[in-house]
Amino acid sequence: MTGFARFPHVIVYSHPGCHLCDEAKAVILNSGCMDQFTFEEINIESDHELLREYKYDIPVVTINGVEAFKHRLDAQVFRDIINNQ
């Protein structure tokens, strides 16, 4: 698409009450590059397949459909990935 910037799409797979998920979301939202990506959070409890796949591995963070982080994420590494998309 000429003339349109396509931002990386970040998805956090999580579920309510998950402190690691809350930490990961805070790192993402405070990364200093919020204007450079789109953000979505998906509750794994909303889908049986997601629950089966991620039940013991949340949070999982994908960027453009590719798993980038599991359990914890580093702000600098996150920014580097976003800036290189």
Beta strands, then each sheet from edge to edge (+ up, - down):
strand 1: 9-14
strand 2: 38-43
strand 3: 60-63
strand 4: 66-70
sheet 1: 2+ 1+ 3- 4+
end
